[in-house]
Amino acid sequence: MANQFIAHVEIPSTNLEASKEFYKKVFDWDLKDFGNGYLLYNSHKGITIGLRKVKKVNTGDSTIFHVSVTDIEDALDKVKTAGGKVFREKTVIPVFGWFALLIDNEGNIIGLYQSH
Protein backbone atom coordinates (compact mmCIF):
# COMPACT_ATOMS: atom_id res chain seq x y z
CA MET A 1 0.00 0.00 0.00
CA ALA A 2 2.96 2.37 0.27
CA ASN A 3 2.61 3.32 -3.40
CA GLN A 4 -1.00 4.50 -3.05
CA PHE A 5 -1.51 8.19 -3.76
CA ILE A 6 -4.58 10.39 -3.84
CA ALA A 7 -6.35 10.06 -7.17
CA HIS A 8 -9.48 12.16 -6.64
CA VAL A 9 -10.56 15.01 -4.38
CA GLU A 10 -14.21 15.96 -3.94
CA ILE A 11 -15.31 19.41 -2.78
CA PRO A 12 -18.87 20.08 -1.54
CA SER A 13 -20.73 23.08 -2.96
CA THR A 14 -24.20 24.56 -2.56
CA ASN A 15 -23.73 26.59 -5.77
CA LEU A 16 -21.84 24.67 -8.43
CA GLU A 17 -21.63 27.56 -10.91
CA ALA A 18 -20.19 29.98 -8.32
CA SER A 19 -17.69 27.35 -7.15
CA LYS A 20 -16.77 26.55 -10.74
CA GLU A 21 -15.94 30.24 -11.31
CA PHE A 22 -13.99 30.47 -8.03
CA TYR A 23 -11.72 27.52 -8.82
CA LYS A 24 -11.26 28.68 -12.43
CA LYS A 25 -10.06 32.08 -11.19
CA VAL A 26 -7.80 30.72 -8.45
CA PHE A 27 -6.31 27.51 -9.95
CA ASP A 28 -7.45 27.66 -13.60
CA TRP A 29 -9.37 24.38 -13.17
CA ASP A 30 -11.81 23.87 -16.05
CA LEU A 31 -14.61 21.96 -14.31
CA LYS A 32 -17.02 20.25 -16.71
CA ASP A 33 -20.54 18.91 -16.18
CA PHE A 34 -20.36 15.23 -15.27
CA GLY A 35 -24.07 14.72 -14.64
CA ASN A 36 -26.28 14.42 -11.56
CA GLY A 37 -25.22 17.72 -9.96
CA TYR A 38 -21.51 17.02 -10.30
CA LEU A 39 -18.66 18.88 -11.99
CA LEU A 40 -15.28 17.32 -12.77
CA TYR A 41 -11.78 18.58 -13.58
CA ASN A 42 -9.26 16.10 -14.99
CA SER A 43 -5.62 17.15 -14.64
CA HIS A 44 -4.51 14.36 -17.00
CA LYS A 45 -1.71 13.79 -14.46
CA GLY A 46 -3.40 11.11 -12.38
CA ILE A 47 -5.71 13.26 -10.25
CA THR A 48 -9.23 14.57 -10.73
CA ILE A 49 -11.21 17.16 -8.77
CA GLY A 50 -14.97 16.95 -8.32
CA LEU A 51 -17.53 19.51 -7.16
CA ARG A 52 -20.47 17.80 -5.49
CA LYS A 53 -23.82 19.54 -4.95
CA VAL A 54 -24.84 19.65 -1.28
CA LYS A 55 -27.49 21.47 0.77
CA LYS A 56 -24.96 22.82 3.31
CA VAL A 57 -21.19 23.08 3.65
CA ASN A 58 -19.86 22.55 7.18
CA THR A 59 -16.79 24.78 7.37
CA GLY A 60 -13.77 23.08 8.93
CA ASP A 61 -15.54 19.71 9.19
CA SER A 62 -13.62 17.86 6.49
CA THR A 63 -10.21 16.66 5.41
CA ILE A 64 -7.98 19.45 4.11
CA PHE A 65 -5.99 18.88 0.94
CA HIS A 66 -3.19 21.18 -0.26
CA VAL A 67 -2.76 22.40 -3.82
CA SER A 68 0.82 22.84 -5.00
CA VAL A 69 1.45 26.40 -6.23
CA THR A 70 4.57 28.25 -7.34
CA ASP A 71 3.76 31.44 -5.39
CA ILE A 72 1.49 31.41 -2.32
CA GLU A 73 1.15 35.20 -2.15
CA ASP A 74 -0.05 35.29 -5.76
CA ALA A 75 -2.51 32.46 -5.10
CA LEU A 76 -3.88 34.23 -2.00
CA ASP A 77 -4.37 37.43 -4.03
CA LYS A 78 -6.40 35.39 -6.55
CA VAL A 79 -8.43 33.89 -3.70
CA LYS A 80 -9.41 37.36 -2.44
CA THR A 81 -10.23 38.58 -5.96
CA ALA A 82 -12.37 35.49 -6.59
CA GLY A 83 -14.43 36.02 -3.43
CA GLY A 84 -12.62 33.75 -1.00
CA LYS A 85 -10.81 34.54 2.25
CA VAL A 86 -7.42 33.84 3.78
CA PHE A 87 -7.77 31.51 6.77
CA ARG A 88 -4.04 31.27 7.49
CA GLU A 89 -1.34 33.40 5.88
CA LYS A 90 1.84 31.95 4.37
CA THR A 91 3.54 29.88 7.08
CA VAL A 92 6.95 28.20 6.97
CA ILE A 93 7.29 24.42 7.08
CA PRO A 94 10.91 23.86 8.13
CA VAL A 95 12.98 22.11 5.43
CA PHE A 96 10.03 21.69 3.02
CA GLY A 97 8.63 25.14 2.14
CA TRP A 98 5.45 27.02 3.07
CA PHE A 99 1.72 26.53 3.39
CA ALA A 100 -1.36 28.71 3.70
CA LEU A 101 -5.06 28.00 4.14
CA LEU A 102 -7.92 29.62 2.25
CA ILE A 103 -11.67 29.58 2.63
CA ASP A 104 -13.41 29.20 -0.73
CA ASN A 105 -16.69 30.86 -1.73
CA GLU A 106 -18.63 28.05 0.00
CA GLY A 107 -16.71 27.93 3.29
CA ASN A 108 -14.44 24.96 2.47
CA ILE A 109 -10.92 25.21 3.87
CA ILE A 110 -8.33 24.39 1.19
CA GLY A 111 -4.57 24.33 1.67
CA LEU A 112 -1.85 25.80 -0.50
CA TYR A 113 1.70 24.41 -0.58
CA GLN A 114 4.83 26.02 -2.00
CA SER A 115 8.10 24.09 -1.92
CA HIS A 116 11.53 25.70 -1.44
C-alpha positions as CSV (number, residue, x, y, z in Angstrom):
1,M,0.0,0.0,0.0
2,A,3.0,2.4,0.3
3,N,2.6,3.3,-3.4
4,Q,-1.0,4.5,-3.1
5,F,-1.5,8.2,-3.8
6,I,-4.6,10.4,-3.8
7,A,-6.3,10.1,-7.2
8,H,-9.5,12.2,-6.6
9,V,-10.6,15.0,-4.4
10,E,-14.2,16.0,-3.9
11,I,-15.3,19.4,-2.8
12,P,-18.9,20.1,-1.5
13,S,-20.7,23.1,-3.0
14,T,-24.2,24.6,-2.6
15,N,-23.7,26.6,-5.8
16,L,-21.8,24.7,-8.4
17,E,-21.6,27.6,-10.9
18,A,-20.2,30.0,-8.3
19,S,-17.7,27.3,-7.2
20,K,-16.8,26.6,-10.7
21,E,-15.9,30.2,-11.3
22,F,-14.0,30.5,-8.0
23,Y,-11.7,27.5,-8.8
24,K,-11.3,28.7,-12.4
25,K,-10.1,32.1,-11.2
26,V,-7.8,30.7,-8.4
27,F,-6.3,27.5,-9.9
28,D,-7.5,27.7,-13.6
29,W,-9.4,24.4,-13.2
30,D,-11.8,23.9,-16.0
31,L,-14.6,22.0,-14.3
32,K,-17.0,20.2,-16.7
33,D,-20.5,18.9,-16.2
34,F,-20.4,15.2,-15.3
35,G,-24.1,14.7,-14.6
36,N,-26.3,14.4,-11.6
37,G,-25.2,17.7,-10.0
38,Y,-21.5,17.0,-10.3
39,L,-18.7,18.9,-12.0
40,L,-15.3,17.3,-12.8
41,Y,-11.8,18.6,-13.6
42,N,-9.3,16.1,-15.0
43,S,-5.6,17.2,-14.6
44,H,-4.5,14.4,-17.0
45,K,-1.7,13.8,-14.5
46,G,-3.4,11.1,-12.4
47,I,-5.7,13.3,-10.3
48,T,-9.2,14.6,-10.7
49,I,-11.2,17.2,-8.8
50,G,-15.0,17.0,-8.3
51,L,-17.5,19.5,-7.2
52,R,-20.5,17.8,-5.5
53,K,-23.8,19.5,-5.0
54,V,-24.8,19.6,-1.3
55,K,-27.5,21.5,0.8
56,K,-25.0,22.8,3.3
57,V,-21.2,23.1,3.6
58,N,-19.9,22.5,7.2
59,T,-16.8,24.8,7.4
60,G,-13.8,23.1,8.9
61,D,-15.5,19.7,9.2
62,S,-13.6,17.9,6.5
63,T,-10.2,16.7,5.4
64,I,-8.0,19.5,4.1
65,F,-6.0,18.9,0.9
66,H,-3.2,21.2,-0.3
67,V,-2.8,22.4,-3.8
68,S,0.8,22.8,-5.0
69,V,1.5,26.4,-6.2
70,T,4.6,28.3,-7.3
71,D,3.8,31.4,-5.4
72,I,1.5,31.4,-2.3
73,E,1.2,35.2,-2.1
74,D,0.0,35.3,-5.8
75,A,-2.5,32.5,-5.1
76,L,-3.9,34.2,-2.0
77,D,-4.4,37.4,-4.0
78,K,-6.4,35.4,-6.6
79,V,-8.4,33.9,-3.7
80,K,-9.4,37.4,-2.4
81,T,-10.2,38.6,-6.0
82,A,-12.4,35.5,-6.6
83,G,-14.4,36.0,-3.4
84,G,-12.6,33.7,-1.0
85,K,-10.8,34.5,2.3
86,V,-7.4,33.8,3.8
87,F,-7.8,31.5,6.8
88,R,-4.0,31.3,7.5
89,E,-1.3,33.4,5.9
90,K,1.8,32.0,4.4
91,T,3.5,29.9,7.1
92,V,6.9,28.2,7.0
93,I,7.3,24.4,7.1
94,P,10.9,23.9,8.1
95,V,13.0,22.1,5.4
96,F,10.0,21.7,3.0
97,G,8.6,25.1,2.1
98,W,5.4,27.0,3.1
99,F,1.7,26.5,3.4
100,A,-1.4,28.7,3.7
101,L,-5.1,28.0,4.1
102,L,-7.9,29.6,2.3
103,I,-11.7,29.6,2.6
104,D,-13.4,29.2,-0.7
105,N,-16.7,30.9,-1.7
106,E,-18.6,28.0,0.0
107,G,-16.7,27.9,3.3
108,N,-14.4,25.0,2.5
109,I,-10.9,25.2,3.9
110,I,-8.3,24.4,1.2
111,G,-4.6,24.3,1.7
112,L,-1.9,25.8,-0.5
113,Y,1.7,24.4,-0.6
114,Q,4.8,26.0,-2.0
115,S,8.1,24.1,-1.9
116,H,11.5,25.7,-1.4
